Amino acid sequence: MENISENKKTARKSRVSKESCIGILAHVDAGKTTLSEAVLYHGKAIRAKGRVDHRDSFLDADAVEKQRGITVFSGQAAFSLGENQYYLVDTPGHADFAGEMERTLGVLDYAVLVVSAADGVQGHTATLWRLLEKIRSRYFSS
């Protein structure tokens, strides 16, 4: 009887979707929110891509963020691809709000470190890289 019970558990687990929490990190103005909006749009979680400079991004919904045109609070959104469920966390890039970004690190399965092609590696980018190495997060750099 144990074999049948184990087979049922295995079958049930294989039908359950995988969930992952992905954080987007970068120096201020590197394109975190733009990338996040594009991912959510292509994941069919939002109908239109917002823009930080147009003050209409989905993830920067707070009045302070709209006024300043930067991410101040971490924004979260969910989307699905196939049977997989993803939770995307767009984090602030300004060093003044680093504490807000650091609070998200404990829940991330993966981190995407965005580097601006125009500006290259900035001081805060290097700090983020060292922080990700310290917590041994699985991360991607673009």
N, C-alpha and C positions, 0 to 999 in steps of 0.2 A: 504494500500500500504506500510506502514511503516514496517509491519511484513515481507513482502516478501523481502524488502530491507535489513532488519536486518538478515534474514536467509541467504541471499547471502553473506553478510559480514562474518557471522559465518562460512559458508562453505568454503569461500576463506581462512580465517585464519587457518582452520584446515588442509588445504593442504600445507600451507607454512611450510617449515622445521624450526626446532628450531636451533638457533645458540648460541654457548657458547664459551667464550674465557677462556682457562685454562692455568695458569702459573705454571711452575715447578721451585721451589725454594729450595735451600739447601746451606749448607756450601760447600766450595770448595772440590772437589774430592769425593763427596758423591754419585755420580751416576746420576745426573740430565740429562746430555746429553745422557747417555746410556739408561735411561728410556725413554727419548723423542724419541730417534731413534727407540726403540722397539715399542712404541705407533704408530709412523708414519709408520713403516714397517707393523705392523698388521692392521693398518687402510688403507693399500695399497696406501699410499701417496709417499712412496719411494720403490725402488726395492730391495735394500740391506741395512742392518744396518751398518752404519759406526761406527768407534770407535775413541774416542778422542786420545788414545795412538797411533793409527795408522795414525792419522792426516787425516782421510777421512770421518769424520762425516758430514752429510748434513747440520746441523745447525751451525757448526763452520766453516764457509766458508772463513772468512777473513784471510789474510796472517799472521797477528799478532797472531790470535788464533791457526793457524796451527803450527806456529813457537814455541809458548809457551806451546801448548798442554792444554790450558784452555779456557773457554768461557770468552770473554771480552765484547762482544756486545750481546744484547738479539737477539735471532734468532726466527723467526716466520715461521710457516707452517700450512697448512690447510689440514683437512681430513674429510671424511664423514663416518658415520655409520648409515645405514638405511636412514631415511629422515632427520637426524640431521647433521648439519655442525659444526665442531669444529675448533677453531683456537688455536694452541698450541704455547706457548711462553716459550722458554728455556732461563733462565736468568743466568747471571754470579753468581758464588758462592764466589769468592774471595772478601774479604772486601774492597780491593782497588777499586772495580768496583760496590760497593753497590748502588751508585747513578744511574747507568744504570738499575739495578734491580728495584729500587724504582720507577723509571719512568713508569714501566710497571703496577704497582699495580692499578692504576686508571682505567685501561681498563679490568681488569680481572673479570670474573664472578665467577671463582673458582681458588683456589690455592692449589697445591699439595706440601707439605713440605716433602722433602725426607731426611731421617736420615740414615746414613751409619750404617749397622749392625755391621761392624768391629770396627768403630771408636766411635759409639754412638753419643750422643748429644754434640756438640762442642759449643764454645762461640757464634759464629755467628748464629748457629741454634737457640739458645735461643733468640737472638736479632730478628731474622726473625719471630719467634713465637709471640713475643710481638708486633711486627709491624703489623702482620696479625690480632691480637686481637684488636689493636688500630683502624684499618680501618674497622673492623667487616666484613672481607671477609669470604666467605664460604671456608673452607680449609680442606684438608685431610692430614693426617700425615702417613707416612709408615716407 
